[in-house]
Amino acid sequence: EEVVGQKLLAEKRTAAKGRSVSAASLESDGFTKALSPPLLGDESYNADDIFEAGRLNSAAALSPRTKLMYPEVAAGTFDHPTVKPIMTGVVNVGICLTSLGVCAAYLDFLAHTIPQVLDLGRGFGELQATLAVLPVMLVLVLLRTFKVLSFTAVLGDVAVTSALLAVIVYGFATQEINLGLPFINTKEVVKFVGAVSFLFAIHIVVLPILHASRNPESFGKNIRSSFTFITGLNAIFGFLAYALFADDVQPAVTDNLDGGTSATKATLDAVKILLCVDLLFTVPFVFVAGREIVERAVLNQFKDGERTPSVMHIRNFVRVGLLGCVVAICFGVPCFGDMVNLVGGVVNATMGFILPPILKLKLFPGMSLAAKCAHVAISAFGVAALVLTLIFTVEDLADPDHSC
């Protein structure tokens, strides 16, 4: 992001044909208006000082610049006028699909879990649960500010921690740990890749988090420590859940919490409800990434004078329409596990494994041969994950005996 930001700024100054270009003149041509917030400075810029042997020259004086998001980084990496809009479109579509797909996965989980907990009989199933949840989701996606949802940060930590502990405690109480299981279950490797990508290939939110950080200079250290901790925690939890439940482990592991005394069942149901509430209030935060792209595209079709009186109605119409897309996706792929595989193995694999190495290879042509081979291998892994996940998930969806 930093390299592309400096590259774009240098291109603007170079286009001025040697004249010193101020932030004000750059703003007048729409550069800062297109990429907000504007943080350009007044200093003259020398494009030759930015790059040395294909790398960012850290010794060069870098003036303040516009903060970029994933679509702008992808477009700014390339110079060809045809490639730029293509890359922007690919990333925008990827962000929208990720946003809507994750929301649909959460809705799948809610529709599957709520009837289990409430146990209202056959008359209240996944369809009824979906219809019951929709009004709340509609209110959440129509919110103009997330300040009212600030409490969900603590709620999320409590809900996820409670669910992890409940699964492990219940597993040890009702099962015997089996250390004789094969280390790798070859039949489930593809699903594993989809789930891991769903959890960790979160590239669409990395730059927004970076730009919102109070201390961006410590972002790299913080994200490395966070990913290390979360990876270790997930690895331990995955190992224990597999050793305890073996082949009976469910796509949503909370489905394994289904027995015991009435007190135990009430406790486990409380954990499930807490997790459902957490996911429900997480929806607007995930929904906003794709919604902003679509809203901006729709509003750009109107002249300022035409859209000003009805801008709120246009935004509401877009949000309701996108929520309808989420519901349609949920009914099209009703199984939580299948949705996770599709979003993680197809969309997140593209956004996290395929595109980033391509962008870096283009930005840093002077990297070593070993580094180039490593980046190509990462992209190849992403392509393989995409193709295999898509094939196996479609086969599962087409199987009449396939169950969630």
Secondary structure per residue as TSV (DSSP state, phi and psi in degrees):
chain	resnum	aa	ss	phi	psi
A	1	E	-	360.0	-42.1
A	2	E	H	-65.1	-43.8
A	3	V	H	-63.8	-45.4
A	4	V	H	-65.2	-39.6
A	5	G	H	-60.3	-44.2
A	6	Q	H	-68.6	-35.8
A	7	K	H	-63.3	-46.3
A	8	L	H	-63.0	-41.0
A	9	L	H	-66.0	-39.9
A	10	A	H	-64.9	-38.5
A	11	E	H	-63.1	-39.0
A	12	K	H	-64.9	-40.9
A	13	R	H	-73.6	-35.9
A	14	T	H	-65.3	-35.6
A	15	A	T	-65.0	-18.1
A	16	A	T	-78.6	0.5
A	17	K	T	56.4	54.3
A	18	G	T	89.1	-12.5
A	19	R	-	-80.4	145.3
A	20	S	-	-71.5	123.4
A	21	V	-	-107.4	128.0
A	22	S	-	-90.2	166.6
A	23	A	H	-60.4	-35.0
A	24	A	H	-64.5	-41.3
A	25	S	H	-70.1	-33.6
A	26	L	H	-67.0	-38.2
A	27	E	H	-65.2	-32.0
A	28	S	H	-69.7	-21.6
A	29	D	T	-93.2	8.3
A	30	G	T	92.5	-2.7
A	31	F	H	-62.9	-52.1
A	32	T	H	-74.7	-23.9
A	33	K	H	-71.2	-32.3
A	34	A	H	-74.7	-31.6
A	35	L	S	-122.9	102.4
A	36	S	S	-105.5	155.7
A	37	P	S	-84.4	147.6
A	38	P	-	-74.3	128.0
A	39	L	-	-132.5	31.2
A	40	L	-	-77.6	148.8
A	41	G	-	-105.2	-172.3
A	42	D	S	-97.4	-8.7
A	43	E	-	-67.1	150.0
A	44	S	-	-69.4	157.1
A	45	Y	-	-129.4	135.8
A	46	N	-	-113.8	111.1
A	47	A	G	-62.5	-30.3
A	48	D	G	-68.3	-21.6
A	49	D	G	-81.6	-11.1
A	50	I	T	-78.1	-43.7
A	51	F	E	-115.0	138.8
A	52	E	E	-131.9	118.8
A	53	A	T	51.7	40.2
A	54	G	T	79.6	9.6
A	55	R	E	-122.4	158.7
A	56	L	E	-70.0	129.0
A	57	N	-	-83.0	101.2
A	58	S	T	-69.3	-18.1
A	59	A	T	-80.0	-17.1
A	60	A	S	-70.7	145.6
A	61	A	-	-75.7	116.1
A	62	L	-	-101.1	121.6
A	63	S	-	-80.7	157.0
A	64	P	-	-56.5	150.5
A	65	R	-	-150.0	178.5
A	66	T	-	-74.6	138.0
A	67	K	-	-80.2	133.7
A	68	L	-	-108.3	154.9
A	69	M	-	-108.9	177.2
A	70	Y	H	-52.9	-48.1
A	71	P	H	-59.9	-40.6
A	72	E	H	-69.1	-36.3
A	73	V	H	-63.4	-45.1
A	74	A	H	-62.7	-42.6
A	75	A	H	-70.7	-41.4
A	76	G	H	-70.6	-17.5
A	77	T	H	-66.6	-31.7
A	78	F	-	-105.2	151.0
A	79	D	-	-100.9	-21.9
A	80	H	-	-69.9	129.4
A	81	P	T	-63.6	-22.9
A	82	T	T	-80.8	-34.4
A	83	V	H	-73.2	-36.7
A	84	K	H	-54.3	-54.6
A	85	P	H	-66.1	-29.4
A	86	I	H	-64.9	-46.5
A	87	M	H	-64.7	-41.2
A	88	T	H	-60.2	-44.2
A	89	G	H	-63.9	-42.3
A	90	V	H	-61.4	-46.5
A	91	V	H	-68.6	-41.6
A	92	N	H	-60.7	-43.6
A	93	V	H	-63.6	-42.2
A	94	G	H	-61.1	-42.3
A	95	I	H	-63.8	-44.1
A	96	C	H	-62.6	-44.2
A	97	L	H	-65.0	-40.0
A	98	T	H	-63.3	-47.8
A	99	S	H	-59.2	-51.7
A	100	L	H	-68.5	-37.9
A	101	G	H	-65.4	-42.5
A	102	V	H	-65.1	-42.7
A	103	C	H	-60.3	-40.8
A	104	A	H	-65.6	-37.5
A	105	A	H	-63.5	-42.0
A	106	Y	H	-63.4	-40.7
A	107	L	H	-66.1	-38.2
A	108	D	H	-57.8	-45.9
A	109	F	H	-62.3	-44.9
A	110	L	H	-62.9	-44.8
A	111	A	H	-65.8	-28.9
A	112	H	H	-84.1	-34.7
A	113	T	H	-87.3	-39.7
A	114	I	H	-59.0	-45.7
A	115	P	H	-61.5	-34.1
A	116	Q	H	-62.4	-43.0
A	117	V	H	-73.9	-46.6
A	118	L	H	-72.2	-32.7
A	119	D	-	50.3	57.7
A	120	L	-	-94.9	9.8
A	121	G	-	96.9	-178.1
A	122	R	T	-66.2	-21.0
A	123	G	T	-72.7	-11.7
A	124	F	S	-123.7	95.9
A	125	G	-	-115.7	-154.6
A	126	E	H	-66.4	-36.8
A	127	L	H	-62.8	-46.9
A	128	Q	H	-66.1	-37.5
A	129	A	H	-65.5	-39.5
A	130	T	H	-62.4	-45.8
A	131	L	H	-64.6	-32.9
A	132	A	H	-71.5	-34.3
A	133	V	H	-80.0	-30.4
A	134	L	H	-54.4	-45.2
A	135	P	H	-58.4	-38.7
A	136	V	H	-67.1	-43.0
A	137	M	H	-62.2	-38.9
A	138	L	H	-61.4	-45.0
A	139	V	H	-61.4	-41.5
A	140	L	H	-66.0	-41.9
A	141	V	H	-75.6	-16.0
A	142	L	T	-90.2	-3.2
A	143	L	-	-60.9	141.9
A	144	R	S	-94.1	-15.3
A	145	T	-	-144.1	149.0
A	146	F	S	-98.1	6.5
A	147	K	G	-61.1	-33.7
A	148	V	G	-70.7	-11.1
A	149	L	G	-106.5	15.7
A	150	S	T	-61.7	-27.7
A	151	F	T	-66.4	-17.7
A	152	T	H	-70.5	-17.5
A	153	A	H	-63.0	-47.9
A	154	V	H	-69.4	-40.9
A	155	L	H	-58.1	-42.2
A	156	G	H	-62.5	-44.3
A	157	D	H	-62.0	-43.8
A	158	V	H	-65.6	-44.3
A	159	A	H	-64.2	-48.2
A	160	V	H	-67.1	-43.2
A	161	T	H	-62.0	-42.5
A	162	S	H	-62.5	-41.8
A	163	A	H	-65.7	-42.5
A	164	L	H	-61.1	-47.3
A	165	L	H	-65.4	-39.8
A	166	A	H	-61.5	-43.9
A	167	V	H	-62.8	-46.2
A	168	I	H	-67.7	-46.1
A	169	V	H	-63.7	-45.5
A	170	Y	H	-62.6	-40.3
A	171	G	H	-62.1	-46.5
A	172	F	H	-68.0	-28.8
A	173	A	H	-77.9	-27.2
A	174	T	H	-116.9	-13.4
A	175	Q	S	-125.3	165.2
A	176	E	-	-107.8	131.0
A	177	I	-	-67.9	133.7
A	178	N	-	-115.9	105.4
A	179	L	T	-91.0	3.0
A	180	G	T	-92.6	3.8
A	181	L	S	-69.6	150.3
A	182	P	-	-60.2	142.3
A	183	F	S	-63.5	-35.4
A	184	I	-	-124.9	126.1
A	185	N	-	-93.7	97.6
A	186	T	G	-59.9	-29.5
A	187	K	G	-69.3	-23.3
A	188	E	G	-108.7	6.0
A	189	V	H	-59.7	-42.8
A	190	V	H	-62.4	-42.6
A	191	K	H	-65.6	-33.4
A	192	F	H	-62.3	-44.3
A	193	V	H	-61.7	-41.8
A	194	G	H	-63.0	-44.0
A	195	A	H	-66.4	-41.7
A	196	V	H	-65.8	-41.6
A	197	S	H	-63.9	-38.3
A	198	F	H	-60.0	-38.6
A	199	L	H	-81.7	-40.3
A	200	F	H	-110.3	-25.7
A	201	A	-	-83.4	68.6
A	202	I	-	-103.5	42.5
A	203	H	H	-61.8	-26.3
A	204	I	H	-69.1	-18.3
A	205	V	H	-108.1	-5.1
A	206	V	H	-64.0	-50.5
A	207	L	H	-66.3	-42.3
A	208	P	H	-57.7	-39.2
A	209	I	H	-67.1	-42.1
A	210	L	H	-57.8	-48.5
A	211	H	H	-70.1	-22.0
A	212	A	H	-90.4	-3.8
A	213	S	-	-72.6	144.0
A	214	R	S	-71.5	-34.2
A	215	N	-	-125.6	79.9
A	216	P	G	-58.8	-28.1
A	217	E	G	-66.0	-22.6
A	218	S	G	-97.8	7.5
A	219	F	H	-62.3	-44.3
A	220	G	H	-58.9	-45.7
A	221	K	H	-63.6	-43.5
A	222	N	H	-65.2	-41.6
A	223	I	H	-71.6	-33.3
A	224	R	H	-66.0	-45.1
A	225	S	H	-66.6	-38.8
A	226	S	H	-64.9	-46.9
A	227	F	H	-65.0	-36.3
A	228	T	H	-63.1	-45.9
A	229	F	H	-64.8	-48.3
A	230	I	H	-66.0	-37.8
A	231	T	H	-63.5	-45.8
A	232	G	H	-62.2	-42.3
A	233	L	H	-63.9	-44.7
A	234	N	H	-66.4	-36.4
A	235	A	H	-64.8	-44.0
A	236	I	H	-64.9	-45.8
A	237	F	H	-62.4	-45.0
A	238	G	H	-61.5	-41.8
A	239	F	H	-62.3	-47.3
A	240	L	H	-66.5	-41.7
A	241	A	H	-63.6	-40.3
A	242	Y	H	-68.0	-42.4
A	243	A	H	-67.5	-30.3
A	244	L	H	-85.2	-43.9
A	245	F	H	-104.5	-13.2
A	246	A	G	51.5	-132.0
A	247	D	G	-72.5	-7.9
A	248	D	G	-86.8	-2.9
A	249	V	-	-63.4	134.6
A	250	Q	-	-91.7	156.5
A	251	P	S	-53.3	-43.2
A	252	A	S	-102.5	105.6
A	253	V	G	-62.4	-18.4
A	254	T	G	-65.0	-17.7
A	255	D	G	-68.1	-16.8
A	256	N	G	-77.9	-9.0
A	257	L	-	-91.0	81.7
A	258	D	-	-139.5	25.8
A	259	G	-	-147.3	-171.6
A	260	G	S	100.7	-173.2
A	261	T	-	-70.7	173.1
A	262	S	H	-62.5	-37.0
A	263	A	H	-66.1	-42.2
A	264	T	H	-63.3	-45.1
A	265	K	H	-62.0	-40.8
A	266	A	H	-63.6	-39.9
A	267	T	H	-65.3	-45.4
A	268	L	H	-66.2	-38.2
A	269	D	H	-64.7	-36.7
A	270	A	H	-63.2	-39.0
A	271	V	H	-64.1	-42.6
A	272	K	H	-63.5	-42.7
A	273	I	H	-64.1	-41.6
A	274	L	H	-60.2	-41.5
A	275	L	H	-67.2	-38.9
A	276	C	H	-62.5	-43.5
A	277	V	H	-62.5	-42.1
A	278	D	H	-61.0	-47.2
A	279	L	H	-64.7	-37.8
A	280	L	H	-61.6	-43.2
A	281	F	H	-80.3	-9.2
A	282	T	H	-82.5	-23.5
A	283	V	H	-51.3	-50.1
A	284	P	H	-61.3	-31.2
A	285	F	H	-70.0	-35.7
A	286	V	H	-78.6	-38.1
A	287	F	H	-62.5	-32.6
A	288	V	H	-64.2	-30.2
A	289	A	H	-62.4	-50.4
A	290	G	H	-75.0	-34.2
A	291	R	H	-62.9	-40.8
A	292	E	H	-62.9	-38.3
A	293	I	H	-65.4	-46.3
A	294	V	H	-68.3	-42.5
A	295	E	H	-59.5	-45.0
A	296	R	H	-62.7	-41.5
A	297	A	H	-64.5	-40.6
A	298	V	H	-69.7	-45.3
A	299	L	H	-66.2	-29.3
A	300	N	T	-69.1	-12.7
A	301	Q	T	-79.9	-11.0
A	302	F	S	-109.1	147.4
A	303	K	-	-72.9	153.8
A	304	D	H	-54.3	-41.7
A	305	G	H	-66.4	-31.6
A	306	E	H	-77.9	-34.1
A	307	R	H	-92.5	-19.3
A	308	T	T	-56.6	-49.6
A	309	P	T	-66.6	-27.9
A	310	S	T	-116.0	16.4
A	311	V	H	-61.3	-37.5
A	312	M	H	-65.7	-39.8
A	313	H	H	-66.9	-37.1
A	314	I	H	-64.1	-45.0
A	315	R	H	-61.7	-42.9
A	316	N	H	-64.9	-40.0
A	317	F	H	-62.2	-42.8
A	318	V	H	-63.2	-43.2
A	319	R	H	-66.4	-42.0
A	320	V	H	-64.9	-41.9
A	321	G	H	-62.3	-42.0
A	322	L	H	-68.4	-36.5
A	323	L	H	-64.1	-36.3
A	324	G	H	-61.4	-37.7
A	325	C	H	-63.6	-39.9
A	326	V	H	-60.6	-44.9
A	327	V	H	-64.1	-41.9
A	328	A	H	-62.2	-42.5
A	329	I	H	-63.0	-40.7
A	330	C	H	-60.6	-42.7
A	331	F	H	-72.9	-30.9
A	332	G	H	-71.0	-36.0
A	333	V	S	-127.3	84.4
A	334	P	-	-77.4	-12.0
A	335	C	-	-92.3	129.1
A	336	F	H	-58.7	-44.3
A	337	G	H	-62.6	-42.1
A	338	D	H	-65.1	-39.4
A	339	M	H	-65.4	-41.7
A	340	V	H	-60.4	-42.2
A	341	N	H	-64.1	-42.5
A	342	L	H	-67.3	-47.6
A	343	V	I	-67.3	-46.7
A	344	G	I	-72.4	-49.4
A	345	G	I	-77.2	-23.7
A	346	V	I	-105.1	-62.3
A	347	V	I	-73.9	-52.8
A	348	N	I	-65.9	-31.9
A	349	A	H	-63.4	-39.2
A	350	T	I	-66.3	-47.8
A	351	M	I	-74.2	-27.0
A	352	G	I	-105.1	-30.1
A	353	F	I	-111.8	-35.0
A	354	I	I	-86.3	-52.4
A	355	L	H	-72.2	-47.2
A	356	P	H	-55.9	-44.6
A	357	P	H	-62.7	-36.3
A	358	I	H	-62.5	-43.3
A	359	L	H	-64.0	-42.1
A	360	K	H	-69.6	-38.7
A	361	L	H	-60.7	-36.1
A	362	K	H	-72.9	-38.6
A	363	L	H	-75.8	-33.2
A	364	F	-	-121.4	72.8
A	365	P	T	-67.6	-16.0
A	366	G	T	-88.8	7.2
A	367	M	S	-68.3	160.2
A	368	S	-	-66.0	161.9
A	369	L	H	-61.0	-40.5
A	370	A	H	-62.2	-41.2
A	371	A	H	-66.0	-40.3
A	372	K	H	-62.3	-44.6
A	373	C	H	-62.6	-38.6
A	374	A	H	-64.3	-41.2
A	375	H	H	-68.6	-39.0
A	376	V	H	-63.3	-40.2
A	377	A	H	-63.8	-38.6
A	378	I	H	-64.0	-44.5
A	379	S	H	-63.3	-40.8
A	380	A	H	-63.8	-38.9
A	381	F	H	-61.6	-42.0
A	382	G	H	-62.7	-41.5
A	383	V	H	-63.6	-45.2
A	384	A	H	-62.1	-43.1
A	385	A	H	-62.2	-42.1
A	386	L	H	-61.1	-50.7
A	387	V	H	-65.5	-48.2
A	388	L	H	-66.8	-42.5
A	389	T	H	-61.1	-44.1
A	390	L	H	-62.7	-43.8
A	391	I	H	-63.4	-50.7
A	392	F	H	-69.0	-35.9
A	393	T	H	-69.8	-41.6
A	394	V	H	-62.9	-39.9
A	395	E	H	-60.8	-42.6
A	396	D	H	-63.4	-42.7
A	397	L	H	-66.7	-31.7
A	398	A	H	-81.5	-13.6
A	399	D	-	-77.0	117.8
A	400	P	T	-65.1	-20.9
A	401	D	T	-92.7	0.4
A	402	H	-	-69.7	133.0
A	403	S	-	-126.9	160.3
A	404	C	-	-78.9	360.0
